[in-house]
Amino acid sequence: MRDLLTGKVCIVTGSARGIGKEIAILFAEEGAQVVVNGAREGSADGWISESPNKEHLDAVYFDITDPEAVRKNVMAIKKKYGHIDVLVNNAGVEFNELIGMISRSNMEKAFNVNVYGTIEMLQAVSRIMSRNENGGSIINISSMVGLRGNAGQLVYSATKGAVIALTKSAAKELAPKKIRVNSVAPGLTQTVMMEQADIDKLQGRINNICMGRLAQPRDIAGGCLLLASDYASYISGQVLPVDGCTII
């Protein structure tokens, strides 16, 4: 274990698996007390119990789209640890549907989780952070498609574009309270979801990655670590692409 985040209490939503899990693991390695969040009860218990840093990992399960559940659990976290220093809004859903085939129910779920849930967490946690002498850091996971768009991802792009916009507005509003708000925008990343995709259809996009490979979840976690740390104490309102230098 290192100590870049020693003394910090961090919440990572959607961290039972995938990118969120790697963020939680890396933050724990750096000395943070990490609250691992997922909507499904027990979904992170297995890997936490096997972690060499399990004493730095605490699973708290609740639905980020439920305002009352958010308020109740955020207050309980604050009561338990005394403060909250970092929030990573990672929880998200993705539906890839062509124009003309977009499902209204999927559209509503995507905005409910990716946008409304992010706002609910940001509101609840920023109230706690505003009482900290040194404020805090909020990191919203967006996507490169929120910056550039992509065929077949109209709704997902729209939600991630909204995350980028709310990041910039929140950064301006919360700066006087010493709360930094930034976004990490992953490119194509090797996750379970990617393993289920048709790689042949993605090959053109993969060929446009200058570094010659897909991102690994740990790469995205590294970007979050920078923004969570005190080394980023004067960085706010920014979008950090983690995409291996992708050609548009």
Secondary structure, DSSP 4 states (H G I P E B T S, - for coil): ---TTTT-EEEETT-SSHHHHHHHHHHHHTT-EEEEEESSTTTTHHHHHT-TTGGGEEEEE--TT-HHHHHHHHHHHHHHHS---EEEE-------B-TT---HHHHHHHHIIIIIIHHHHHHHHHHHHTTSTT-EEEEEE--HHHHH--TTBHHHHHHHHHHHHHHHHHHHHHGGGTEEEEEEEE-SB-SHHHHTS-HHHHHHHHHTBTTSSPBPHHHHHHHHHHHHSGGGTT--S-EEEESSSB--
